[in-house]
């Protein structure tokens, strides 16, 4: 008996499955389920689909494409299966430019530095060796991303096959490589970078990429996992690549929406779910905030796990221990998002014209990232933050008027639980960020038409993300694989029969990959109970 075989109540509002949330994971789940011929309903609280990829006007004539400003994790199998048409505008990965304010930029070209400009030949060779090792090791972990995590005590044939393939991959590389993988797996990124590199800019980049969006510094134990996670992404089969699709980031949500709609999925926006209906441990439908009721034997929650179990479901349907574990998910965001409306494109020191189209990282060194993190441990923002910058309107001219430009920056560290409160802290933090931008792009301040800074509290409010954490929970060792979001709900199925998780809070985590939703749908279609 599959999940769909359980009869629903007789009602004109009956569906085979209801998906809560029309973010990219919810749409991926709906599209996959819809391909099977089922009758699927997607309910979205906002006025438009897209979730955190939903664009908005932040100043007259200027638009932001959402939280993410580039793609680095879109899974190629998900894209092929759902028919997603998201490809790099130039047909190649974006370069990454690292600025330290003192030297010429270090520019990584290709997929995560296949070649590097601005460093010595010996340093480029050393980075190449480290890159090869990290990409290989990330590839071992990547084998576990396209399937539910193994369940302790219930290892299936597919789990054994994946584990065996990973083991054989290590064996083929030799005993020394296997030992090195086990040695490095839980190391911090700073120690690994120090083993291979001398250039502070490259060390700073690795530190930044390993910790972006995570409450860790580069010297925190296990911080290398964040870099592995990033390197499981690919562009045209090359690990670590990143791109802005044709049409800009505003094309992301419509691509997933089209994939769902072409399978016959019904999508209703402005339809906030008020309650998930469940009785004696089985889900049976939902009730909207306006009282409308819809029935289905399968409910797929593509919203935050905390929202699902602490706000939408009657607590009486779950045991106390499970609810406690859900409430203890670490989901306090650490990144602020800045959108700038500029009169013209900024002149960033040391950059050639083509590199303005890339990803620009301000991180002077490993120590810069570490000292930026330290205040966040005590509820304070960094007085010298690190950041990632993109100029989105260069890829999508509709985001700004003719001749004008938009700038998007992800800035850390900016803790959700700011001691002084973000109402008081935001103007001070914005001044710090604008001062840093002025040092790297002299004159930019005079071209600013509008500045919109979203602290984690703003992200929480605008996108219904508890804690303002875009990964729906920390990407740390104790909240990954069999522990994501918690052990009792780590394989998409939950303790409530017929209720499944499909957001970034489920395995494998955040980023625009579609894997959480697609994996959840495949798991449901397989008829597996766990």
N, C-alpha and C positions, 0 to 999 in steps of 0.2 A: 504494500500500500504506500503510495506516495503522499506527500503533503497535500496534493490537490484532491485526493480521493475523499477527504473528510467533507461531508455535505455541509453547505452553508444554509442559513435560514432562507426561506422563500421570501424574496423581496425584489422589487423592480430595480433596486440599487445593489444588485449582487454581482460580484466579480470573482474571477479565479484568484487574483492577488491584488493587493493594494500596496503601493509604494508610498511611503511618507517622505517627502522631500524631493525636489527636482533639481538638486545639485548634480554635478556630473556623475557621481556614483549612483545616485538614485535613477538617473536617466539610463545609465549603463545597465543597471539591474533590470529596469523596465524593458529596455530594448532586447536584452537576452531572453527574458521571460516571454516577451511578445513574439519573438521568432518561433517559439514553440507552438504558437497558435492559441495561447491562453488569452483570456479577456483581462486586461490589465488597466488599473486606474492609478494615476500618479496625482497626489495631492500636495500642493505647494502653498505655504502661507504667504509668501511674497507675491507681489503683483506680476512678477515675471520669473521664468525659470532661470537656472544657472547657478544658484547658490553663491558661493564666494567668487565665482567667475562671472557674476552678474555685474554689468557695467552701470555707471551712474554719472550724472553731470555734477561736477564739484565746483564749477564756476561757469558763468554764462559763456557758452560756446566751447567749453573745455570738458572733456569726458575722461573718466578713468575706466579701464576695462575690468576692474575688480581687484581682489587682493593679489593674485598672482600676476606677475608681469613677464613671465617667460615659461616655456614648457621644457622640462628636463626628465620627466618620468612617464610620459605616455607609453603604455605598453603596446608593442607592435601587434601582438596577437589579439588584444582587445580591439585595436584599430581595424585590423583585417576582418575580424568576425562581425563587428558592428557596422563596417563600411564607413568609418570615420574619414573625412577628407580634411585632414590637418597635416600639412606638409610645410617645411621651411620655405620661406619666400625666395631665398637665394639658392635653395637646394643644398645648403651646407650648414654646419653647426655655427652658432654665434661665437665670436672670439670672447675671451675674458681678459679684461684689462685690469691690472693691479696697480693702484696708485699709493705712493708713500709720501708724496709732497716734497721729496728731496732729490730723487733720481728720475730718470726717464722711466716710463711705465714698463712693466713686464707684461707681455701680451701672449696669452696662450691661444694658439690657433688649432683648428680641428676639434676633435672630441677630447676635451679636457687635456689640452697641451700636447697634442701629437708633435707639434713643433712650438718653439717659444722664441719670441723676439725680446731683446732687451736684457738678456742674461748671458753669462759666459758660456762658451761651448761645453766646458766641463760640467757646469751647473745644469745645463739643458740635458746632458747625458745622464746625470744623476737623477734628475726629475723623471726622465724617461724610464729608468730602471724602477723607480718607486711607483710610477704610474702603472707599469706593466704588472707589478706585483699586486697593487691594490685592485686593479681591474680584474685580475684573475681571482683574487680572494672574494671580491664582491660577487663574481659570477657563481661561486659556490653557494652563497646565500641566496642568490637570485632564483635558484632552482626551487626554493620553497615559497616564492611569492605568488605563483599562479595556481595554488591549491590551498585548501584549508590547512592550517597548521596541524601537525600530528597530535593526536589526543593520547595522553599518557594512559596506558592500560587498554587502548583500543586502536593499536597501530594496524592500518589496513595495508593491502597489497600496494596501493599507490604510494603510501608513505614509505614502505620498504624500498620500492623502486627508486623514489627520489633520494632517499638516504644512501642507497647503494650507488647511484649515479654520482652523487657528491663524493662518496668514498673512493670510487674508481678514478674520479678526476684527480684527487689528491695523490693516489698511488702512481698514476701515470707521470705526475710531476716529480716524483721521487720523495724519499724519506725526509730529506732536508726541507723541502718545500712544505710538506705536511706538518713538520714540527714548527716551521715558521708561522704557518696559518694559525695553529693552536696557540702559539706564543703571542701573536699580535691581536687575536680576536677581541680580547677585552682590554687591550692597552689604551692609553690615552694618545691622542693624535700628536701632541707635542713631542713625546719621546720618539715616536716613529719618524716624524719629520726631521728631528735632530740627528737621527742615524744616517740620513741620506743627504740632507741639504745644508747649504751654507747661506743662501740668499734669503734675507728676512722677508722679502715680499712674497716669495713662494711659500714660505712657512706660514705667513699670515693668511694667505689664501686658503691653504689646507685647513687651518684652524677655523677660519670663518665658515667654510663649507661644511665642516664636521659639526658645527654647533648652531648653525642658523635655525632659529625656531625652537631650540632645545635649551632647557635650563641647565646648561653645563658650560664650563670653560674648557679650553684645549688641554689643560693639565688635569682635568677631572677624569677619574677612572672610567673606562668604556667609551670615551668620547670618539674613538676611532669608528665606532659603529655608525655614527651619523654620516661619516664620509663614505663608508661602505654603502649605506642606504642610497646616498646620492648617486653613486657610481653604478647602481643596478639599473639606472635609467639609460636610455640610448637614443641615438638619432641615426636612422639608416643603418642599423646594425652596429654602430660604434658606441661603446660605453662612455658615459659621462658627457655626452653632447647635450646641447641646449639650443632651443630655437624659438622664434616668434613665428607663428604660422602665417600663411598668406591671408591677408585681411586683418592681421594683428590679433591680439588676445581676445578681441571682441568676437572672433570667429569660433572660439572654443565652445561656449554654451550652445550656440545654434547647431554646431556639428553633432553634439550629443543629442540635442532635441530632435534633429532630423532623423537620427538613427532610431530613436524611440517611435517617432510618429510614423515612420514608414512601415513599422510592424503592426500598426493599428492601435497603439497604446492611446488611451484617453488621458489628457493632462488638464488638470484644473488648477489655475492659479488664484490667489486670493482666497484659498480654501485652507484655513488653519485647522489642523486636527486638535481637538480639545481632549480627546480620550481614546485610548485603545480599548476596545471591548474584549474582555476575557472572563471566563468562568471556569472555576476548578482547574486552573492551569492550562486552559486552551484559549487561544485568541480566535475571535470570530468576526471582527470588523472594527470600524472606527466611528466616532461621533465627532462632527466638526464643531467648532466654536459657536456656529450659528444654529446648532441643533440637528442639522442634516445627518443622516445615518447611512452607512454603506457597509455591506456584509461581504466577507471573503474568508476562505479557510486559511489563507496565507497573508500575513502582514509583514512587509519588508520595511524596516525603519532605516532610512538613510539620513537620519539626523543624529545628533550627539547621543551616545549611550546614556549619559546622565539625564538628558531630556526624556529619552525613551522610558526609562525605568522609574525616575523620580518625579516626573511631571505628567506623563501621558498614561501610565499604567497604574491601576489601583495597587498600592503597596501590599495589600492583603494577598495578592496573587504571587508574591515573591517572598522567600524566607529572609529573615533578618540579616543573616550572614552575607547573603548575596547583595542585598541593598547596601550593606555597609561597605562591601568591596567596590560597588559602583560609585558610592559617594566619595571614596578615597582615591579615585582615579586622579592622577596629577594632570591638571589641564589648565594651569595658569600660564597665559601667554607671556612672551618675553620680547616681542617684536612690535614696533610701531611702523605704520605705513604712511609715507608722505607723498602727496600728489601736488605738483607745482604747475601752475599755468604761467608760461613764459612768453614774453613778446617775440623772442627769436631763439634759435638754437644756441645753447651755451657753448662757450669756447673753453673746453677742458684742457688744462695744461698738458702738453706732451702728446695729445691724441691727434692722429691723422683723421681725415674725413671719414674713411670707411669704418674706423674703430668706434666712432660715435654710435654706430648701429649695434655695438656689442653690449656685453654685461660689464659694468664698471664696478670694481670692488675697492673700497677704501679700507685698507688694513695694512698698516706699516710693517707689522711683525707679529710673531706668536705672542710676544709680551703685550702688544697693543690689544689683542683680542682678550687675553687673560685679564689684564687690568680693566678692560671695559666690562668684563663679567663681574668682577668683584663687588661693585656696589649693589648689583641686582640681588645678591645673596642676602642683603640687609634691607630690601625694599626701597632701593634708591636707583634712579636712572644713571647711566654712565655720563660723566662730564666730558668724555672723549670717545663717543661711540664709533663702532664699525658699521659699515653699510654696503648695500648692493644697489646700484643705480642702473636704470634703463631709461631710454628716451622713447616712449611708446609711439608717439606721433610720427616718428620717422618710418615706422612700419605700417601705420594706419593713419592716413592723413585726415580722416573724419574726426579724430579726437581733438583737433585744434583748428582754429581759423587759419586761413592762408598766411604763411610767413611766421606763424606762431609755433609754439612747441610745448609739449608736456614732458614732465620729468616724474618718474616714479622711483621711490627709494624704500627699501626695507632696512630698518634701523634697529640694531640691538646694541646694548641691552635696555629694554624698557619694560620693567616688571608690572604685571597686572595689579598686584597688590602694592602700589606705590605708597610709601609711608606718608607723604604729604598730600596724597590724593591727586588724581589726574586733572581735576578742575583747576587746581593751583599749579600743578607741575607741567601741564602741557605748554603754556607759553614759554616757560624757561627752557624746556627741552627743545622746542622749535627754534629758539634763538641759537642754541648750541649747534643744532644741525645745520642751520643756514650759515652760521659762521664757518663751519667745516667746508660746506659747499663753496663758499666764497674763496677760501684758500686754494681750492683745487680748480675753480672756474672763476677767475677774477672778473668782477663786473656782473655776475649773475644776479646779485641782489637788486640791482637797478632795473632788471628786466622782469621781475616777479610781478605778475598781475594778481595772483591769488595763491595762497598756500593752505592746503588742507591736510592736517596731521591727524591720523587715526591712532589713538592709543589702544592697547588691548581692550579696555573697557568700551571704547567706541566700536571696535570690531565685534565684541560680544553682542552689543545692542543691534547693530545693523544686520548682522548675519546669523543671529540666534546661535552663537557659538559660546557656550559656557566657558568663562575664563579668557575668551578672546584668543584661544589657541587653535590655529588653522589645521593642525594635525588631529584635532579632537582628543588630544592626550599626548603626553610626552613620548618621544621615540627613544626610550631608554630600555636597557636590557630587561628590566622587570615589567615592562609594558609592551613587549613585543611577542610575536609568535604565539605560544600557548598561553600567554598571559595578557593578550590584547583582546578586548579591554580588560577582562578578568578571566581567570581560569575557567569559571563556570559558563562563560559565553564566548569562548575563543574561536569556535569553529563556525561562526555565523548563526548557527542554531542557538537558542537561549533556553533557560529553564521553562519558559512558557511555550508549549507546543504550538506550532504555527507562526511564531514570532521570530523573525530573523533580523540580524544586524547587517548593514551594508554601507555604513559611512566610513570616513577616514578613521573613526575610532575603532573600527574592526581591522583585522589583518588584511593587508600588510601595513597600512598606515596612510599618511597624507601624501599630498602632491597630486598633480593632475595625471593620474595613471589609469583610472577607471577600474583598477583591479579589485578593490573592495566590493563594488557593486556587481561586477561581472562574475567574480568568484562566488559571491553569495547566491546569485541566480543559478549558476551551474550546480551549486550544492543543493539548492532546492529542487532543481529538475532531476537530480540524481536519485531523489527519494531518501537520501541518507537522513537519519534522525539526529546525528551529532556531527 
